[in-house]
Amino acid sequence: MQKNLIEKIKESLGAVLPVAAVVFLLSVTIVPLSGEMFFSFFVGTVFLIVGIGMFTLGADTSMIIIGEKIGARLTKSRKIAFILPVCFLIGVLVTVAEPDLKVLAEQTPIVDTQVMIWSVGVGVGIFLTLAFLRIFMQVKISAVFIAFYALIFIFACSPLISPSFIPAAFDSGGVTTGPITVPFIMALGLGLSSIRGDKTSAEDSFGLVAMCSIGPILTVLLLGALNSTETAEQTLTYPENYDIISESFREFLRAFPHYIEDVASAFVPIVVFFLAFDLIFLRLDMKTMLKIFVGLAFTYVGLVLFLTGANVGFMPVGQHIGENLAAGRGSWLLVPIGALIGYFIVSAEPAVHVLKQQVETITEGRISGRSLGISLALGVAASVGISMIRVLTGISILWFLIPGYALALIISLFVPPIFTSVAFDAGGVASGPLTATFLLPLAMGACASRGGNISTDAFGIVAMVAMTPLLTIQVLGLISKFKTVKSDQICEGGQIFPIVLDESCDRAVFTDTKPSLDAGTLK
């Protein structure tokens, strides 16, 4: 366990240090930080590195196993009337426990925090059940996305919806798929997909995260239709400076109890549900249960460290950088600097590590974790740059979301289904805790400095981060597809033999009596 933890911390070190390096360069050049604020950022960076390492190790040995065990047991019953209510309950429990959602809800003045949280939870519960039905009925995922996103945009463009609700609605779809939800739901999908047992069932386990992102958007838009009250004036309350270093250190100590309680409230419902499920259905042996609870302990401590470091060390710095960049003549620097930070910040998201591992395992290396990570980073960089343009200009987010999703849905008709599922999952995964605690404050600080409308101009950055990976990863799918089929003929001994690809695009097969040939050997 100790060796594995060291390896995980080394991985997180490589993910977090680039973000810290960018902030350090800004602090010694165009956006000076006080010694106290820099100290807080340094401590927060250490917390993030250790926290991500502990979280990913714990998720591997607890959350993923719990999700797979429950999913596998649900499928054994083969009773839809039993599976659907359990899926709904799981969706609600893991969502209302999600720390990312709490961060967003507390920053959103348009609706009561608890109303927002529970509405989003119900939305995820409903769409998790629909996601299982899609897997069971083998409905093509691109058709599902086209239908529901068409409904979303028709609803969003309706005069019934207050413009203040639109960015928050799309943001809620991104933050619900955070460090607690993603490992659990992806593992649950693996278990649920085994009910079919055909050769594409494992690939169909992807897409659950993306489906679960749709529900919150619709439920928050529904809240916007029911609530005609205009957005209240919002003020930024993040601590911007500390008088002495010891005070900044005490700020971390004061924050610990809050996040210890928050993460505990997130874990307790899941643990209680799992214990009850195990007692009634699973009856796992003591060794497996011990392994799971040790993993849960690592996950718990890692998430507490991560959230404390992100909220206390990163959030004030993000706001400070945004305010200072937007206030000067070089406000246009917000765009490239935001894009640069976005490129590196996605690598530090805990759930991204889980997704890359799951994708590489299920696709047997056809989609490598490295190529997926680069595609995500490029997408997030573009989305943050566009979001900074929105802050500077006040352009409605719909001018970017509608064509972006339309293009992503069109591409989904031409790429292998696995790339569409992974792309839409990755969009939700990329918009994790660091997006809510660093990039959103960056946009809010810049917006406040320029006197803009925070609810319409700053909010929506999470939605943009969730959208652009849909394009970059599916483009990766197109490239992969073209590379696979670029040679539709093979010359062997002077004779030309036409070939075709099987459904997985994994093997090339001769159309005559010649033996099949692995696609990796084609020139």
C-alpha positions in Angstrom: 0.0 0.0 0.0 2.8 2.4 0.9 4.6 1.8 -2.4 1.3 2.4 -4.3 0.7 5.6 -2.4 4.2 6.9 -3.3 3.5 6.1 -7.0 0.1 7.9 -6.8 1.7 11.0 -5.2 4.4 11.1 -7.9 1.6 11.1 -10.5 -0.3 13.9 -8.8 3.0 15.9 -8.4 3.3 15.9 -12.1 -0.3 17.0 -12.5 -0.4 19.9 -10.0 3.1 21.4 -10.4 2.5 22.9 -13.9 -0.5 24.8 -12.5 1.6 26.0 -9.5 4.4 27.0 -11.9 2.0 29.2 -14.0 0.7 30.9 -10.9 4.3 31.5 -9.6 5.3 33.1 -12.9 2.3 35.4 -12.8 3.1 36.3 -9.2 6.6 37.5 -10.1 5.6 39.3 -13.3 2.2 40.9 -13.9 0.0 39.8 -11.0 2.1 40.1 -7.7 0.8 38.1 -4.7 1.5 39.1 -1.2 3.7 36.8 0.9 0.8 35.6 2.9 -1.3 34.8 -0.1 1.6 33.0 -1.8 2.2 31.0 1.4 -1.5 29.9 1.4 -1.2 28.9 -2.3 2.0 26.9 -1.5 0.3 25.0 1.4 -2.8 24.5 -0.8 -0.5 23.0 -3.5 1.0 20.5 -1.1 -2.5 19.6 0.1 -3.6 19.0 -3.5 -0.6 16.8 -4.3 -1.0 14.6 -1.3 -4.8 14.7 -1.5 -5.0 13.6 -5.1 -2.5 10.8 -4.5 -4.5 9.4 -1.5 -7.8 9.9 -3.3 -6.9 8.0 -6.5 -5.4 5.1 -4.5 -8.5 4.9 -2.3 -10.9 5.1 -5.3 -9.1 2.2 -6.9 -9.6 0.0 -3.8 -13.0 1.2 -2.6 -15.4 3.3 -4.7 -14.7 1.4 -7.9 -15.1 -2.0 -6.2 -18.3 -0.9 -4.5 -19.8 0.3 -7.8 -18.8 -2.9 -9.6 -20.2 -5.2 -6.9 -23.5 -3.3 -6.7 -23.8 -3.1 -10.5 -23.0 -6.8 -10.9 -25.5 -7.9 -8.2 -28.3 -5.7 -9.7 -27.9 -7.4 -13.1 -28.1 -10.8 -11.6 -31.7 -10.2 -10.6 -32.6 -9.2 -14.1 -35.7 -7.5 -12.7 -36.2 -4.0 -14.1 -38.6 -3.2 -11.4 -35.8 -3.7 -8.8 -32.9 -2.2 -10.8 -34.5 1.1 -11.7 -35.5 2.3 -8.2 -32.0 1.3 -6.9 -30.4 3.3 -9.7 -32.5 6.3 -8.9 -31.6 6.1 -5.2 -27.9 5.7 -6.0 -28.0 8.7 -8.4 -29.6 11.0 -5.8 -27.3 9.9 -2.9 -24.0 10.3 -4.7 -25.1 13.6 -6.2 -26.3 15.4 -3.1 -23.0 14.3 -1.5 -20.9 15.7 -4.3 -18.6 18.5 -2.9 -18.4 20.3 -6.3 -22.2 20.7 -6.3 -22.1 22.3 -2.9 -19.4 24.8 -4.0 -21.4 25.8 -7.0 -24.7 26.0 -5.2 -23.3 28.2 -2.4 -21.9 30.6 -5.1 -25.2 30.8 -7.0 -27.6 33.5 -5.7 -30.5 32.6 -8.1 -32.0 29.9 -5.9 -31.8 28.5 -2.4 -28.8 26.3 -1.9 -30.7 23.2 -0.7 -33.3 23.5 -3.4 -30.6 23.6 -6.0 -28.7 20.6 -4.5 -31.8 18.3 -4.2 -33.2 19.4 -7.6 -29.9 18.4 -9.3 -29.8 15.2 -7.3 -33.3 14.2 -8.5 -32.2 15.0 -12.1 -29.2 12.7 -11.8 -31.3 9.9 -10.3 -33.8 10.1 -13.1 -31.1 10.1 -15.9 -29.1 7.3 -14.3 -32.1 5.1 -14.6 -32.6 6.2 -18.2 -28.9 5.5 -18.8 -29.4 1.9 -17.6 -32.4 1.5 -19.9 -30.3 2.7 -22.8 -27.7 0.0 -22.1 -30.3 -2.7 -21.6 -32.2 -1.8 -24.8 -29.0 -1.1 -26.8 -30.2 2.3 -28.0 -27.4 4.1 -29.9 -25.9 6.8 -27.6 -25.6 9.4 -30.3 -29.4 9.3 -30.9 -30.0 9.7 -27.1 -27.7 12.8 -26.9 -29.2 14.4 -30.0 -32.8 14.0 -28.7 -32.1 15.3 -25.2 -29.7 18.2 -26.1 -32.2 19.3 -28.7 -34.8 19.4 -25.9 -32.4 21.3 -23.6 -31.6 24.0 -26.1 -35.3 24.5 -27.1 -36.1 24.9 -23.4 -33.1 27.2 -22.8 -34.1 29.5 -25.7 -37.7 29.7 -24.4 -38.8 33.1 -23.0 -40.0 31.3 -20.0 -36.4 30.9 -18.7 -34.7 33.8 -17.0 -31.3 34.4 -18.7 -29.7 34.2 -15.2 -30.5 30.5 -14.9 -29.0 29.4 -18.2 -25.3 29.5 -17.3 -26.0 28.0 -13.8 -28.0 25.2 -15.4 -25.2 24.1 -17.7 -22.7 24.5 -14.9 -24.7 22.2 -12.7 -24.4 19.5 -15.3 -20.7 19.7 -15.1 -20.1 19.8 -11.3 -22.4 16.9 -10.6 -19.8 14.5 -12.1 -17.1 15.1 -9.6 -14.6 13.0 -7.5 -17.3 11.0 -5.7 -19.8 10.5 -8.5 -17.5 9.5 -11.3 -15.6 6.5 -9.8 -18.9 5.1 -8.4 -21.1 5.6 -11.5 -18.4 4.4 -14.0 -17.9 1.2 -12.0 -21.7 0.8 -11.6 -21.9 1.1 -15.4 -19.4 -1.8 -15.9 -21.6 -4.0 -13.6 -24.9 -2.9 -15.3 -23.6 -3.4 -18.8 -22.7 -7.1 -18.0 -26.4 -7.9 -18.1 -26.1 -8.1 -21.9 -22.8 -10.0 -22.1 -22.3 -9.3 -25.8 -19.0 -8.0 -27.2 -19.9 -4.3 -27.0 -21.5 -4.3 -23.6 -18.3 -3.2 -21.8 -18.0 -0.2 -24.2 -21.6 0.7 -23.4 -20.7 1.1 -19.8 -19.3 4.5 -20.9 -21.9 7.3 -21.3 -23.5 7.0 -17.9 -21.6 10.0 -16.6 -22.7 12.0 -19.7 -26.3 10.9 -19.3 -26.2 12.0 -15.6 -25.0 15.4 -16.7 -28.2 16.0 -18.7 -30.6 15.7 -15.8 -29.3 18.6 -13.7 -29.4 20.9 -16.8 -33.1 20.2 -17.3 -34.1 20.4 -13.6 -32.3 23.8 -13.1 -33.9 25.1 -16.3 -37.2 24.0 -14.9 -36.4 25.9 -11.7 -35.8 28.9 -14.0 -39.2 28.5 -15.5 -40.9 28.3 -12.1 -38.9 31.2 -10.5 -39.3 34.5 -12.2 -37.3 36.4 -9.6 -34.3 38.3 -11.0 -30.9 37.5 -9.8 -29.9 39.2 -6.5 -26.8 41.4 -6.4 -23.9 39.2 -5.8 -20.8 40.1 -3.9 -17.5 38.2 -3.7 -16.6 37.1 -0.2 -13.4 35.1 -0.7 -10.6 36.2 1.6 -8.2 38.2 -0.5 -5.3 38.7 1.9 -4.1 37.8 5.3 -2.1 40.1 7.6 0.5 37.6 8.7 1.5 34.1 7.6 0.3 32.6 10.9 -3.2 33.9 10.1 -3.2 32.2 6.7 -2.1 29.0 8.4 -4.9 29.4 10.9 -7.3 29.8 8.0 -6.4 26.2 6.9 -7.0 25.0 10.5 -10.4 26.7 10.6 -11.3 25.1 7.2 -10.4 21.6 8.2 -13.5 20.9 10.4 -15.8 22.2 7.7 -14.5 19.9 5.0 -14.2 17.0 7.4 -17.9 17.4 8.0 -18.7 18.0 4.4 -16.9 14.9 3.1 -18.3 12.8 6.0 -21.8 13.9 5.0 -20.9 12.8 1.4 -19.6 9.4 2.5 -22.1 8.4 5.2 -25.1 7.8 2.9 -23.0 5.9 0.4 -21.4 3.7 3.1 -24.7 3.0 4.8 -26.3 2.1 1.5 -23.4 -0.2 0.7 -23.5 -1.9 4.1 -27.2 -2.5 3.8 -26.8 -3.8 0.3 -24.0 -6.1 1.4 -26.0 -7.4 4.3 -29.0 -8.2 2.2 -27.5 -9.3 -1.2 -23.7 -9.4 -1.4 -22.4 -10.9 1.9 -18.7 -10.1 1.0 -16.0 -11.9 2.9 -14.1 -10.0 5.7 -10.9 -9.6 3.6 -12.7 -7.8 0.8 -14.6 -5.6 3.2 -11.4 -4.7 5.0 -9.8 -3.7 1.7 -12.8 -1.6 0.8 -12.9 0.2 4.1 -9.1 0.9 4.1 -9.7 2.3 0.6 -12.6 4.5 1.8 -10.3 5.9 4.5 -7.7 6.9 1.9 -10.4 8.3 -0.3 -11.9 10.3 2.6 -8.7 11.8 3.9 -7.5 12.5 0.3 -10.7 14.4 -0.5 -10.6 16.4 2.7 -7.0 17.5 1.9 -7.9 18.2 -1.7 -10.9 20.4 -1.0 -9.2 22.3 1.8 -6.2 23.0 -0.4 -8.4 24.0 -3.4 -10.8 26.2 -1.5 -8.4 27.9 0.9 -5.3 28.0 -1.1 -6.5 28.2 -4.7 -9.9 30.0 -4.6 -8.6 33.4 -3.3 -5.6 33.3 -5.7 -7.9 32.7 -8.7 -10.1 35.6 -7.7 -7.1 37.9 -7.2 -5.5 37.0 -10.5 -8.8 37.6 -12.3 -9.5 41.0 -10.7 -6.0 42.3 -11.4 -5.7 41.1 -15.0 -9.1 42.6 -15.9 -8.5 45.9 -14.1 -5.5 46.9 -16.2 -5.0 47.9 -19.8 -3.8 44.4 -20.6 -7.2 42.8 -19.8 -6.9 40.9 -23.1 -4.2 38.8 -21.4 -7.1 37.1 -19.5 -7.7 35.0 -22.7 -4.2 33.4 -23.2 -3.5 33.2 -19.5 -6.8 31.6 -18.8 -6.3 29.1 -21.6 -2.8 28.2 -20.3 -4.1 27.6 -16.8 -7.0 25.5 -18.2 -4.6 23.4 -20.2 -2.7 22.3 -17.1 -5.5 22.4 -14.5 -7.5 19.5 -16.0 -4.6 17.1 -15.3 -5.0 17.9 -11.6 -8.7 16.9 -11.5 -9.0 13.6 -9.4 -11.8 12.1 -11.5 -9.8 12.6 -14.7 -7.3 10.0 -13.5 -10.1 7.5 -12.9 -11.5 8.1 -16.3 -8.2 7.6 -18.1 -7.6 4.4 -16.3 -11.1 3.0 -17.0 -10.9 4.0 -20.7 -7.5 2.4 -21.3 -8.6 -0.8 -19.5 -11.9 -1.2 -21.3 -10.6 -0.3 -24.8 -7.5 -2.5 -24.3 -5.3 0.4 -25.1 -7.1 1.5 -28.3 -7.7 4.8 -26.6 -4.6 5.5 -24.5 -4.7 7.5 -21.3 -2.0 9.9 -22.7 -3.9 10.8 -25.9 -7.1 11.2 -23.9 -5.3 13.5 -21.4 -3.9 15.7 -24.2 -7.3 15.9 -25.9 -8.9 16.9 -22.6 -6.2 19.5 -22.0 -6.6 21.1 -25.4 -10.4 21.2 -25.0 -10.3 22.8 -21.6 -7.7 25.3 -22.7 -10.0 26.4 -25.5 -13.0 26.5 -23.3 -11.4 28.7 -20.6 -10.1 31.1 -23.3 -13.6 31.4 -24.7 -15.0 32.0 -21.2 -12.6 34.9 -20.7 -13.8 36.4 -24.0 -17.3 36.1 -22.6 -16.2 37.9 -19.4 -14.7 40.7 -21.4 -17.5 41.1 -23.9 -20.7 39.9 -22.2 -21.7 37.6 -25.0 -24.4 35.1 -24.2 -23.2 31.6 -23.5 -25.8 30.2 -25.9 -23.8 31.7 -28.8 -21.1 29.2 -28.0 -23.0 26.2 -26.5 -25.6 25.8 -29.3 -23.1 25.6 -32.2 -20.6 23.6 -30.0 -23.0 20.9 -29.0 -24.5 20.9 -32.5 -21.1 20.2 -34.1 -20.3 17.6 -31.4 -23.6 15.7 -32.1 -23.0 15.8 -35.8 -19.5 14.3 -35.4 -21.0 11.6 -33.2 -22.8 10.2 -36.3 -19.4 9.4 -37.9 -17.2 8.2 -35.2 -17.1 4.8 -33.4 -19.7 4.9 -30.5 -17.0 4.3 -27.9 -15.4 7.7 -28.7 -18.8 9.5 -28.4 -19.5 7.9 -25.0 -16.0 8.6 -23.7 -16.1 12.2 -25.1 -19.4 13.1 -23.4 -18.2 11.4 -20.1 -14.9 13.3 -20.3 -16.8 16.6 -20.6 -18.4 16.0 -17.3 -15.2 14.7 -15.7 -13.0 17.6 -16.8 -15.2 20.1 -14.9 -14.3 19.0 -11.4 -13.4 20.7 -8.1 -10.5 22.8 -9.5 -12.8 24.3 -12.1 -15.3 25.4 -9.4 -12.7 26.6 -6.9 -10.1 28.2 -9.2 -11.4 28.9 -12.7 -14.8 30.1 -11.6 -13.4 32.5 -9.1 -10.9 33.7 -11.8 -13.9 34.5 -14.0 -15.9 36.0 -11.2 -13.0 38.2 -10.1 -12.5 39.5 -13.6 -16.2 40.1 -14.1 -16.6 42.0 -10.8 -13.5 44.1 -11.7 -15.1 45.1 -15.0 -18.5 45.7 -13.5 -20.2 42.9 -15.4 -23.1 40.6 -14.5 -21.5 37.7 -12.6 -24.5 35.4 -13.0 -24.6 35.7 -16.8 -21.0 36.5 -17.7 -18.8 34.6 -15.2 -21.0 31.6 -14.6 -21.0 29.2 -17.5 -17.2 28.6 -17.4 -17.9 25.1 -16.0 -20.3 24.5 -18.9 -17.7 25.6 -21.4 -15.1 23.3 -19.8 -17.6 20.4 -20.1 -18.4 21.1 -23.8 -15.1 21.4 -25.6 -13.8 17.9 -24.8 -16.8 16.6 -26.7 -15.2 18.0 -29.8 -11.5 17.3 -29.2 -12.0 13.7 -28.2 -14.4 12.9 -31.0 -11.9 14.5 -33.5 -9.4 12.1 -31.9 -11.9 9.3 -32.8 -12.2 10.6 -36.4 -8.4 10.6 -36.7 -8.2 7.0 -35.3 -10.9 5.9 -37.7 -9.2 7.3 -40.7 -5.9 5.8 -39.7 -7.6 2.4 -39.4 -9.3 2.5 -42.8 -6.7 4.5 -44.8 -5.7 1.2 -46.6 -8.8 -0.5 -48.0 -6.7 -2.9 -50.0 -3.7 -5.2 -49.2 -1.2 -6.4 -51.8 0.0 -9.9 -51.1 2.1 -11.8 -53.6 1.1 -9.4 -56.4 -2.6 -10.0 -55.8 -5.0 -7.4 -54.4 -7.4 -8.5 -51.7 -10.1 -6.0 -50.5 -10.7 -5.9 -46.8 -13.4 -4.7 -44.4 -13.3 -3.8 -40.7 -15.3 -5.5 -38.0 -17.7 -3.5 -35.8 -15.1 -2.6 -33.2 -12.7 -1.2 -35.9 -10.1 -3.4 -34.2 -9.4 -6.0 -36.9 -9.3 -6.1 -40.7 -10.7 -9.1 -42.3 -10.3 -10.3 -45.9 -13.4 -10.6 -47.9 -12.3 -13.7 -49.7 -10.9 -16.9 -48.2 -7.6 -15.4 -47.0 -7.1 -15.4 -43.2 -7.9 -12.4 -41.1 -5.2 -9.9 -40.4 -4.7 -7.8 -37.3 -5.3 -4.1 -38.2 -2.1 -3.1 -36.4 0.0 -4.7 -39.1 -1.5 -2.8 -42.0 0.8 -0.4 -43.8 
